[in-house]
């Protein structure tokens, strides 16, 4: 599979307590068919972070890869925005 056909998602890091793994929350919105109200859907995915470089609150871009384990099917591509806590604490 070529890299241009792989899914790329942007989300926020909600956990980095595992070794070389982060949990990223993806958020999407759609309009409800009947009630015409915007509905948010959030899903958590496990992402491989080889350098343990992410902190909680960072906004990251992830790319789909072959399964690395039972739940890890995504790879950290880049950190888009670092959280304020990680900038202040160093």
C-alpha positions as CSV (number, residue, x, y, z in Angstrom):
1,X,0.0,0.0,0.0
2,X,1.4,3.4,-1.0
3,X,1.7,6.2,1.5
4,X,-0.7,8.4,-0.4
5,X,-3.6,6.0,0.0
6,X,-3.2,5.7,3.8
7,X,-5.6,7.5,6.1
8,X,-4.2,10.5,7.9
9,X,-6.1,11.9,11.0
10,X,-5.5,14.8,13.4
11,X,-6.4,14.5,17.1
12,X,-5.4,15.4,20.6
13,X,-3.3,13.2,22.9
14,X,-5.3,12.1,26.0
15,X,-2.8,9.6,27.5
16,X,0.9,8.8,27.3
17,X,1.3,6.4,30.2
18,X,2.2,3.4,28.0
19,X,5.7,2.8,26.7
20,X,6.0,3.9,23.1
21,X,2.2,4.2,22.8
22,X,-0.1,7.2,23.1
23,X,-3.9,7.4,23.1
24,X,-5.3,10.0,20.6
25,X,-8.8,11.2,20.7
26,X,-10.4,11.8,17.3
27,X,-13.4,14.1,17.0
28,X,-15.9,14.3,14.1
29,X,-19.2,16.2,13.7
30,X,-22.3,15.6,11.7
31,X,-25.8,16.9,11.5
32,X,-28.5,14.7,12.9
33,X,-30.9,13.7,10.1
34,X,-34.1,14.1,12.2
35,X,-33.3,16.8,14.7
36,X,-30.9,18.9,12.6
37,X,-28.5,19.3,15.5
38,X,-24.7,19.1,15.3
39,X,-23.6,15.9,17.0
40,X,-20.0,15.2,18.1
41,X,-18.5,11.7,17.9
42,X,-15.3,11.0,19.7
43,X,-13.2,7.9,19.4
44,X,-9.9,6.9,21.0
45,X,-7.1,5.2,19.0
46,X,-3.8,3.8,20.1
47,X,-0.8,5.3,18.2
48,X,2.8,4.1,18.1
49,X,5.2,6.9,19.4
50,X,8.7,5.5,18.9
51,X,10.5,8.3,20.7
52,X,8.0,8.9,23.6
53,X,8.0,12.5,22.5
54,X,4.3,13.3,23.0
55,X,2.7,14.9,26.1
56,X,-0.9,15.0,27.1
57,X,-2.7,17.8,25.3
58,X,-0.5,17.9,22.2
59,X,-2.3,18.0,18.8
60,X,-0.8,15.4,16.5
61,X,-1.1,14.0,13.0
62,X,-1.2,10.2,12.7
63,X,-1.0,7.9,9.7
64,X,-2.5,4.4,9.2
65,X,0.0,1.5,9.1
66,X,-0.1,-2.3,9.2
67,X,-1.2,-3.7,12.6
68,X,1.7,-3.5,15.2
69,X,-0.3,-5.2,17.9
70,X,-3.9,-6.1,18.7
71,X,-5.0,-2.4,19.1
72,X,-2.1,-0.4,17.5
73,X,-2.7,0.4,13.8
74,X,-1.5,4.0,13.7
75,X,1.9,5.7,13.7
76,X,2.7,9.2,14.9
77,X,3.6,11.4,11.8
78,X,4.2,14.8,13.4
79,X,3.3,16.9,16.4
80,X,1.4,19.9,15.1
81,X,0.9,21.9,18.3
82,X,2.5,21.3,21.7
83,X,0.4,21.7,24.8
84,X,1.0,24.8,27.0
85,X,2.0,22.5,30.0
86,X,4.8,20.8,28.0
87,X,6.2,24.2,26.9
88,X,6.2,25.7,30.4
89,X,7.7,22.6,32.1
90,X,10.3,22.1,29.5
